[in-house]
Every structure is written in C-alpha cells, then in structure tokens.
Amino acid sequence: MLVKKSILGTTFNCPCGNVHSIPTKHFIYAPDAIDKIPEILSSELNGRTVNLIADKNTYLAAGESVEKILENSGWNVQLTILPEKENNKPVCDDITFANLNKILKPADAFLAVGSGVVNDLTKWISFERGVPYAVVATAASMNGYTAENVAPAINGVKSMIHARAPFAVFVDPEIIISSPYELTASGLGDLLAKPVSTTDWVMNNKFFNESFCEECASLINEIEPLYFNNSEKLKARDPEAIEALVTGLMYTGFAMTMIGFSAPASGGEHMFSHTLDMMSSVDGIPHYFHGSQVGIGTIIAAALYERILSIDKPEIHKMPDKIDEKFWGNISGSIAEQYNAKQEKLQIMRDKLSSDDYWSELKSLLGKRARPAGKIAECLEKAGAARYFNDINCSTERALAAVLHSHEIRKRPTVIDLAWTLGILPSSAGEIFKEYSL
C-alpha cells in the first residue's frame, strides 16, 4: 500500500496531453525513517548545512531526534522554532514569511519537521531561495506534504501560490500513530474532499475548458475504500488504516503537483474552511484544524450537489454583483479583487446553463463523480472525526455566514457558485444544516 517507487522522481507523457512530473524522489515510511535522513540528504546535496524548521510541538515529537541524528552524522544544523501567533500556534502568512526570510541563514537544504504551517512555510521559503527541501511528517493531518502548492494568507486573504514539492518525505509510522488523534481526523476530513473537488474540476472543465486529467483524478481510487469504508479503524489507530490514510494524502499531493494546480483536492468544500480562517483574521475568533473544517465543508458541498442534480430544468439566477464589504472589513479590498476576477466566468456559466441540452450533459458528468453527503457524514462519524459544527467550535450562525460568503473569496468557480446560479443558495443553506444535523 506504500507509495509506489515507480512513480517517484518521474516525468511522463499523459493521455490527457500534458507532461507530468513528480519531483519527490524518496518516500520513506518505516520505523527507521528518521535514521535514513543523513543518507538521503547526502545522496541529493553537495553541502552539509541544513536549516531545520519546526514548531515547539513538532520539535518535541521528532525535531530533537532529527537534529541529533544529523549532528552526529557531521551535519551543521541551523534550528528555527517558528514563532506562535494565533491561538498559541504559528501561522503561514506573508508577514511570517518576510520575518523568517530576514533571519534564516544560507543553507544547502531546508528540512521541515511538522505538517501544515511548518511544511508550507518551509516549502515557500526554500522555493523562493532556490534551495531544495525535504520534510519529516509528524501527523497525517493534510495532503500538502507532496504538493507543490502553498496556502498562505496574503493581505488577509487565504491564497494559493506555486512552489516546489520536497525531494524527500520521511514518515515514522509510530510518530503518526501516536500524534494527537484530532490531527489524524483532520487528515481524513481533508482527504474526503476528493470526490467533491473532482466534481468541481469536471464542472470547470465543462464550462471553461479547464485542463482535466483522469490520471490525476483517479490516483487514489484503489486506496479510497480502505479508509472510506473502514473509518472506524482510524479511530482505533489501526496501523493499516493509518498507512492507507497517509498514502492517500501523499497521492493527493502528487496529483496536485502533476497537474500544477489544486483542482484534484480543493473545491467548494475548501471554500468553507478558508472562509472560516479568513473570518478569524477579521474578528479574532479562533478557527479549527483545516482538514476538520474541510470535512464538514464536504458534507455541505455534497449536499449542494444532491440538490443541483435533482433539478430537471434550471432557472438561472444572477449572483450578487459585489462582495459584502461590511462583513470583510479591512480585507474587503483583497476579497473584491478575487470576486471581480470571477465575473466573466460567472456570465459564461449563466449563458451555457440556458441550454437544455447543455444542462443534461452537465448533470450526467457531475452525477458520475458526486458522492452522497450522508455517506461522507457517516464516514466522519465512525472515525470520531469532526462531524458537527460544535466539533470545530463553530456556532450555526457563524457556519451559515461562512457558507453565504464563501463564493466571494476565490476567482475559480466551485459548486458554491453553481448553487447560487441555480437559486439553491442562499435559501437552502439552513435546510442542509437541519437535514444533516450539522
């Protein structure tokens, strides 16, 4: 079930017409993964100086051991513990990036020890400096380890920027299994987004001829049943279930890297999570783990698709022309740039939906990919993952505000925009909350 070595470090011509590359050459999932770090780094680098980036928790979980192993092997380790900001945690934003860039010394490589923020900041800085990086995973909490993308907040807006995937990923199964379970549950939420994000991708391919690749879209099809149908095993920390989750997360990252953008793993369900994060930056109310928010967003997005697919003849509605500036406060200017950039596509969407034949074709394509919202909710519940709004410390009122403003934050259309265009939103949001007892 481990990541197949045959795909690591490869470049190949795909039937979709694109040339795909996977820059990650090494994936070590083994009890001695950390012990192999000096050997792998020596095989890829000329120098012997590494910038090791961690936060206070990941340093205790693995960073201290990594530091000692490297130093005992003759490496010069320059350690940086990320500063804490929101909720006593580090954040990945343009301010933190700029501050780190000022203090970090030159090195032959960067080594991230940690997941989300730690990995993203390290990936971002190493890319900007043109220096290779590797990562030691400390939790199965998200799919960004093997992705080229970074998801920072820039001018307060949750953004997606291009960087470069790591040349090596090191995973000690025991570290993953013993990590706080809420992190593993967050990883499940992030991975369950795949069916919705792929459906959104098909939608954008149909409406706007966005590049689509079946190879990338189906990369985790064989793995998915192992965690989707047996999610209660994750709660029991079953090693095989954890390994399936880790593998699925890594493959999803590969899919994003192969196609060059986030479509294989990020759609309307992610807009719910990103909006909650951005609301937090405006009003200071803490948000929760990304993947946990995404899992609940996936229930909502899947429920929207169920309503969309039940429509026989669509009635076209025009979405709001402007964002809610009062709601977004001091970041409304950046939000407006994204929303204004989407208007042309929204008009194309309205024009094409006016054709009965087009609607029939679109429904057929989307119906083949969409997943029942109830099954997603059941999977999360069996796993003991975030399933209800109170699981992510979010009120129903706040969740409703997030759903009804999530169409404003990105220029790429998602199921959220389609639901507005078909008149399902804003009216059905509350109905969905009640139907799935969110």
Secondary structure per residue as TSV (DSSP state, phi and psi in degrees):
chain	resnum	aa	ss	phi	psi
A	1	M	-	360.0	-15.3
A	2	L	-	-59.6	158.8
A	3	V	-	-53.4	129.1
A	4	K	-	-70.4	126.7
A	5	K	G	-62.2	-23.7
A	6	S	G	-64.4	-20.4
A	7	I	G	-97.3	-13.2
A	8	L	T	-71.1	132.6
A	9	G	T	67.4	23.2
A	10	T	-	-103.1	157.4
A	11	T	E	-131.9	130.3
A	12	F	E	-149.6	154.7
A	13	N	E	-81.6	131.2
A	14	C	-	-108.5	149.4
A	15	P	T	-57.2	-20.4
A	16	C	T	-71.4	-9.2
A	17	G	S	99.7	-7.2
A	18	N	-	-98.8	160.2
A	19	V	E	-100.8	120.2
A	20	H	E	-103.6	144.6
A	21	S	E	-132.9	144.2
A	22	I	-	-121.1	102.0
A	23	P	-	-68.5	-21.5
A	24	T	-	-69.6	116.9
A	25	K	-	-95.0	-25.8
A	26	H	E	-130.6	129.6
A	27	F	E	-130.3	110.8
A	28	I	E	-111.2	110.5
A	29	Y	E	-117.3	94.8
A	30	A	S	-164.2	156.8
A	31	P	T	-59.1	-25.9
A	32	D	T	-104.1	24.1
A	33	A	T	-57.1	-43.2
A	34	I	G	-66.3	-34.6
A	35	D	G	-63.9	-25.2
A	36	K	G	-85.0	-5.3
A	37	I	H	-59.0	-49.9
A	38	P	H	-57.6	-40.4
A	39	E	H	-63.5	-47.2
A	40	I	H	-66.5	-43.9
A	41	L	H	-61.5	-40.9
A	42	S	H	-64.7	-32.0
A	43	S	H	-74.1	-18.6
A	44	E	H	-109.7	-17.1
A	45	L	-	-121.5	156.1
A	46	N	S	-92.9	-41.0
A	47	G	S	-85.8	-174.5
A	48	R	-	-132.3	24.5
A	49	T	E	-117.1	129.9
A	50	V	E	-131.3	137.0
A	51	N	E	-88.9	112.4
A	52	L	E	-97.0	121.6
A	53	I	E	-113.6	128.8
A	54	A	E	-150.1	170.6
A	55	D	-	-108.1	-179.8
A	56	K	H	-65.1	-32.4
A	57	N	H	-76.8	-43.8
A	58	T	H	-72.6	-24.7
A	59	Y	I	-65.0	-42.4
A	60	L	I	-69.5	-36.2
A	61	A	I	-70.2	-38.7
A	62	A	I	-151.4	-28.2
A	63	G	I	-60.6	-40.4
A	64	E	H	-63.4	-41.1
A	65	S	H	-65.5	-42.3
A	66	V	H	-61.6	-44.5
A	67	E	H	-58.4	-46.4
A	68	K	H	-66.2	-42.4
A	69	I	H	-62.4	-42.3
A	70	L	H	-67.3	-44.5
A	71	E	H	-64.1	-39.0
A	72	N	H	-67.5	-17.7
A	73	S	T	-97.9	9.3
A	74	G	T	90.3	16.3
A	75	W	-	-92.2	145.4
A	76	N	E	-91.3	109.8
A	77	V	E	-101.7	122.0
A	78	Q	E	-105.3	102.0
A	79	L	E	-87.3	135.3
A	80	T	E	-130.3	121.8
A	81	I	E	-97.4	121.6
A	82	L	-	-64.2	139.5
A	83	P	-	-69.7	149.2
A	84	E	-	-92.1	142.7
A	85	K	-	-131.4	-89.1
A	86	E	G	-73.9	128.0
A	87	N	G	54.1	35.9
A	88	N	G	60.4	33.5
A	89	K	S	-131.7	152.2
A	90	P	-	-71.9	158.7
A	91	V	-	-128.7	154.5
A	92	C	-	-103.7	99.2
A	93	D	B	-143.9	174.5
A	94	D	H	-66.2	-28.9
A	95	I	H	-71.4	-47.3
A	96	T	H	-61.3	-41.8
A	97	F	H	-58.2	-48.4
A	98	A	H	-63.0	-41.9
A	99	N	H	-65.7	-41.6
A	100	L	H	-65.5	-40.6
A	101	N	H	-60.4	-28.5
A	102	K	H	-73.8	-35.0
A	103	I	H	-98.7	-21.0
A	104	L	-	-73.5	131.8
A	105	K	-	-81.9	160.5
A	106	P	-	-59.8	148.2
A	107	A	-	-154.0	165.8
A	108	D	S	-84.0	-19.1
A	109	A	E	-161.5	160.8
A	110	F	E	-110.9	144.2
A	111	L	E	-130.8	111.8
A	112	A	E	-84.6	134.6
A	113	V	E	-120.5	97.9
A	114	G	S	150.4	-177.5
A	115	S	S	-109.3	-129.0
A	116	G	H	-28.2	-85.2
A	117	V	H	-63.9	-43.9
A	118	V	H	-60.4	-47.8
A	119	N	H	-64.7	-44.7
A	120	D	H	-64.4	-45.8
A	121	L	H	-63.6	-42.5
A	122	T	H	-64.3	-44.3
A	123	K	H	-60.2	-44.2
A	124	W	H	-64.7	-50.4
A	125	I	H	-66.9	-42.0
A	126	S	H	-63.4	-37.5
A	127	F	H	-65.9	-46.2
A	128	E	H	-62.6	-30.6
A	129	R	H	-89.8	-6.6
A	130	G	T	70.5	31.9
A	131	V	-	-116.5	136.8
A	132	P	-	-66.7	157.1
A	133	Y	E	-141.6	155.2
A	134	A	E	-130.8	168.6
A	135	V	E	-140.2	140.1
A	136	V	E	-103.3	112.1
A	137	A	E	-75.9	132.6
A	138	T	-	-112.4	-5.5
A	139	A	-	-160.2	148.2
A	140	A	S	-88.9	61.9
A	141	S	-	-105.8	-11.7
A	142	M	-	-165.4	168.5
A	143	N	S	-100.2	11.5
A	144	G	-	-84.8	-4.3
A	145	Y	T	-55.7	-48.9
A	146	T	T	-101.7	10.5
A	147	A	-	-89.9	151.2
A	148	E	S	-77.2	-21.8
A	149	N	E	-76.6	153.7
A	150	V	E	-125.5	141.7
A	151	A	-	-118.4	73.8
A	152	P	-	-90.8	167.4
A	153	A	E	-93.0	123.4
A	154	I	E	-121.6	121.3
A	155	N	T	54.1	33.9
A	156	G	T	85.3	-6.1
A	157	V	E	-103.5	126.1
A	158	K	E	-63.0	119.2
A	159	S	-	-123.5	173.6
A	160	M	-	-132.3	119.4
A	161	I	E	-125.1	156.2
A	162	H	E	-86.9	136.8
A	163	A	-	-138.2	-136.0
A	164	R	-	-142.3	139.6
A	165	A	-	-68.7	158.7
A	166	P	-	-69.5	152.2
A	167	F	S	-81.1	-15.6
A	168	A	E	-151.6	143.6
A	169	V	E	-126.1	129.0
A	170	F	E	-116.0	126.9
A	171	V	E	-133.7	117.5
A	172	D	-	-93.5	114.5
A	173	P	H	-54.5	-36.0
A	174	E	H	-66.1	-36.6
A	175	I	H	-64.0	-41.6
A	176	I	H	-66.1	-46.4
A	177	I	H	-64.1	-36.4
A	178	S	H	-89.1	-1.9
A	179	S	S	-68.2	158.4
A	180	P	-	-52.7	131.3
A	181	Y	H	-60.8	-28.4
A	182	E	H	-60.8	-25.8
A	183	L	H	-73.6	-42.3
A	184	T	H	-62.4	-43.0
A	185	A	H	-62.2	-34.8
A	186	S	H	-64.8	-39.5
A	187	G	H	-62.4	-39.0
A	188	L	H	-62.0	-44.0
A	189	G	H	-58.9	-41.7
A	190	D	H	-65.6	-39.3
A	191	L	H	-73.8	-32.7
A	192	L	T	-67.3	-13.0
A	193	A	T	-65.9	-19.5
A	194	K	H	-51.8	-49.4
A	195	P	H	-61.5	-38.5
A	196	V	H	-71.1	-44.9
A	197	S	H	-63.1	-37.3
A	198	T	H	-67.5	-38.2
A	199	T	H	-64.1	-42.5
A	200	D	H	-60.0	-38.4
A	201	W	H	-64.3	-44.3
A	202	V	H	-60.5	-41.0
A	203	M	H	-59.5	-47.0
A	204	N	H	-68.8	-31.0
A	205	N	H	-66.6	-41.4
A	206	K	H	-69.8	-46.3
A	207	F	H	-73.6	-44.2
A	208	F	H	-123.5	8.3
A	209	N	-	60.2	31.8
A	210	E	-	-63.4	138.0
A	211	S	-	-54.5	129.7
A	212	F	-	-128.8	142.3
A	213	C	-	-134.1	117.4
A	214	E	H	-66.4	-32.5
A	215	E	H	-59.9	-46.2
A	216	C	H	-69.2	-40.0
A	217	A	H	-65.7	-30.8
A	218	S	T	-105.6	13.3
A	219	L	T	-60.4	-32.4
A	220	I	T	-106.3	14.2
A	221	N	T	-57.3	-40.1
A	222	E	T	-71.2	-28.5
A	223	I	T	-85.2	-32.4
A	224	E	H	-51.0	-45.5
A	225	P	H	-59.9	-26.6
A	226	L	H	-67.7	-29.5
A	227	Y	H	-107.1	-28.2
A	228	F	H	-73.7	-41.5
A	229	N	T	-88.6	-11.5
A	230	N	T	-134.0	43.6
A	231	S	T	-67.9	-20.8
A	232	E	H	-63.4	-23.6
A	233	K	H	-69.2	-28.1
A	234	L	H	-63.6	-42.1
A	235	K	H	-61.0	-33.7
A	236	A	T	-82.2	1.5
A	237	R	T	57.8	36.9
A	238	D	-	-63.2	126.9
A	239	P	H	-57.4	-39.0
A	240	E	H	-68.6	-38.4
A	241	A	H	-67.3	-41.6
A	242	I	H	-62.4	-41.8
A	243	E	H	-64.2	-39.5
A	244	A	H	-63.4	-40.8
A	245	L	H	-63.5	-47.6
A	246	V	H	-59.3	-45.6
A	247	T	H	-62.2	-43.8
A	248	G	H	-60.8	-41.7
A	249	L	H	-64.3	-42.1
A	250	M	H	-65.9	-43.4
A	251	Y	H	-64.6	-36.6
A	252	T	H	-64.8	-38.6
A	253	G	H	-62.2	-41.8
A	254	F	H	-59.7	-41.9
A	255	A	H	-59.9	-42.2
A	256	M	H	-65.3	-39.2
A	257	T	H	-66.8	-41.7
A	258	M	H	-61.4	-43.4
A	259	I	H	-87.0	-21.6
A	260	G	T	93.9	2.3
A	261	F	S	-152.4	177.2
A	262	S	S	-87.2	1.7
A	263	A	T	-53.1	-37.4
A	264	P	T	-62.8	-15.6
A	265	A	T	-138.8	4.7
A	266	S	-	-144.9	117.5
A	267	G	S	-139.6	-142.3
A	268	G	H	-61.1	-30.3
A	269	E	H	-63.1	-34.0
A	270	H	H	-73.0	-25.9
A	271	M	H	-62.7	-34.5
A	272	F	H	-60.9	-47.9
A	273	S	H	-65.6	-46.4
A	274	H	H	-61.5	-38.2
A	275	T	H	-65.8	-41.4
A	276	L	H	-60.4	-41.0
A	277	D	H	-61.6	-45.0
A	278	M	H	-70.6	-35.0
A	279	M	H	-60.2	-38.6
A	280	S	H	-61.7	-37.3
A	281	S	H	-70.1	-22.6
A	282	V	H	-84.5	-47.4
A	283	D	H	-109.1	-3.7
A	284	G	-	79.3	0.5
A	285	I	-	-76.0	125.0
A	286	P	-	-59.8	142.3
A	287	H	-	-99.4	175.3
A	288	Y	-	-107.8	-170.7
A	289	F	-	-62.0	139.4
A	290	H	H	-53.6	-54.8
A	291	G	H	-63.7	-33.5
A	292	S	H	-65.9	-41.8
A	293	Q	H	-64.9	-38.9
A	294	V	H	-63.6	-40.0
A	295	G	H	-57.3	-45.6
A	296	I	H	-69.1	-37.4
A	297	G	H	-60.9	-30.6
A	298	T	H	-69.9	-38.7
A	299	I	H	-58.6	-46.9
A	300	I	H	-63.2	-46.9
A	301	A	H	-65.2	-40.0
A	302	A	H	-64.8	-37.1
A	303	A	H	-66.5	-35.6
A	304	L	H	-64.1	-41.3
A	305	Y	H	-63.8	-36.5
A	306	E	H	-59.9	-42.0
A	307	R	H	-69.5	-39.4
A	308	I	H	-61.1	-45.6
A	309	L	H	-73.3	-11.9
A	310	S	T	-87.3	-6.2
A	311	I	-	-80.6	126.8
A	312	D	S	-83.3	-48.3
A	313	K	S	-132.1	116.1
A	314	P	-	-74.8	143.7
A	315	E	-	-104.9	126.1
A	316	I	-	-89.8	130.9
A	317	H	-	-120.3	143.7
A	318	K	-	-88.2	131.4
A	319	M	-	-74.6	163.7
A	320	P	-	-53.5	139.7
A	321	D	S	-72.9	-28.3
A	322	K	S	-130.2	161.8
A	323	I	-	-78.7	168.2
A	324	D	-	-87.9	90.4
A	325	E	H	-62.8	-35.7
A	326	K	H	-63.7	-39.7
A	327	F	H	-64.9	-42.2
A	328	W	H	-88.5	-13.3
A	329	G	G	57.4	-128.1
A	330	N	G	-73.4	-6.4
A	331	I	G	-106.7	10.4
A	332	S	H	-62.0	-32.4
A	333	G	H	-62.0	-44.2
A	334	S	H	-68.9	-37.8
A	335	I	H	-64.0	-43.2
A	336	A	H	-60.8	-36.0
A	337	E	H	-59.7	-43.7
A	338	Q	H	-65.2	-47.0
A	339	Y	H	-67.8	-40.0
A	340	N	H	-64.1	-34.5
A	341	A	H	-69.5	-15.7
A	342	K	H	-91.6	-12.1
A	343	Q	H	-60.3	-38.4
A	344	E	H	-62.9	-42.7
A	345	K	H	-66.7	-36.7
A	346	L	H	-63.3	-35.2
A	347	Q	H	-68.7	-40.9
A	348	I	H	-59.5	-42.5
A	349	M	H	-59.7	-47.4
A	350	R	H	-61.8	-43.6
A	351	D	H	-62.5	-44.7
A	352	K	H	-71.8	-32.5
A	353	L	H	-69.8	-12.8
A	354	S	T	-72.9	-13.0
A	355	S	-	-93.6	127.6
A	356	D	H	-61.7	-41.8
A	357	D	H	-63.9	-40.1
A	358	Y	H	-63.5	-43.2
A	359	W	H	-62.2	-40.8
A	360	S	H	-63.2	-43.2
A	361	E	H	-65.5	-43.4
A	362	L	H	-63.6	-44.6
A	363	K	H	-59.2	-40.7
A	364	S	H	-63.3	-43.8
A	365	L	H	-65.7	-44.8
A	366	L	H	-70.0	-37.3
A	367	G	H	-63.1	-26.7
A	368	K	T	-73.6	-18.8
A	369	R	T	-108.7	-29.6
A	370	A	-	-64.8	148.4
A	371	R	-	-118.2	138.1
A	372	P	-	-58.0	134.1
A	373	A	H	-61.9	-35.6
A	374	G	H	-62.9	-36.4
A	375	K	H	-67.6	-38.4
A	376	I	H	-65.5	-44.5
A	377	A	H	-61.3	-41.1
A	378	E	H	-64.0	-42.4
A	379	C	H	-60.4	-46.3
A	380	L	H	-63.5	-41.5
A	381	E	H	-65.8	-44.6
A	382	K	H	-62.2	-32.0
A	383	A	H	-80.7	-8.4
A	384	G	T	70.3	26.8
A	385	A	-	-92.1	171.8
A	386	A	-	-60.5	122.4
A	387	R	-	-126.7	-25.0
A	388	Y	S	-122.3	158.9
A	389	F	G	-57.7	-37.2
A	390	N	G	-69.2	-16.6
A	391	D	G	-69.5	-22.8
A	392	I	G	-111.2	21.8
A	393	N	T	55.4	43.1
A	394	C	-	-126.5	130.2
A	395	S	-	-74.7	159.7
A	396	T	H	-60.8	-38.7
A	397	E	H	-64.2	-40.9
A	398	R	H	-69.1	-41.1
A	399	A	H	-62.1	-40.6
A	400	L	H	-62.9	-42.7
A	401	A	H	-61.6	-38.4
A	402	A	H	-64.9	-45.9
A	403	V	H	-61.8	-42.5
A	404	L	H	-80.7	-3.4
A	405	H	H	-119.0	-0.8
A	406	S	G	-71.9	-18.1
A	407	H	G	-73.4	-12.1
A	408	E	G	-88.5	-17.4
A	409	I	S	-91.4	-12.4
A	410	R	-	-133.9	149.6
A	411	K	S	-84.2	-13.5
A	412	R	S	-90.1	123.8
A	413	P	-	-65.2	149.4
A	414	T	-	-136.0	-173.6
A	415	V	H	-57.4	-27.8
A	416	I	H	-60.7	-45.9
A	417	D	H	-67.7	-39.1
A	418	L	H	-64.0	-39.8
A	419	A	H	-65.1	-39.3
A	420	W	H	-63.9	-44.2
A	421	T	H	-64.1	-30.5
A	422	L	T	-93.6	4.2
A	423	G	T	80.3	9.5
A	424	I	-	-75.0	-40.1
A	425	L	T	-102.4	145.9
A	426	P	T	-88.2	-9.0
A	427	S	T	-66.7	-31.9
A	428	S	T	-87.4	-6.3
A	429	A	H	-58.6	-49.7
A	430	G	H	-62.5	-36.3
A	431	E	H	-62.7	-41.8
A	432	I	H	-64.5	-41.1
A	433	F	H	-57.7	-43.5
A	434	K	H	-71.8	-41.3
A	435	E	H	-60.1	-39.3
A	436	Y	T	-104.5	15.9
A	437	S	T	50.5	37.9
A	438	L	-	-69.7	360.0
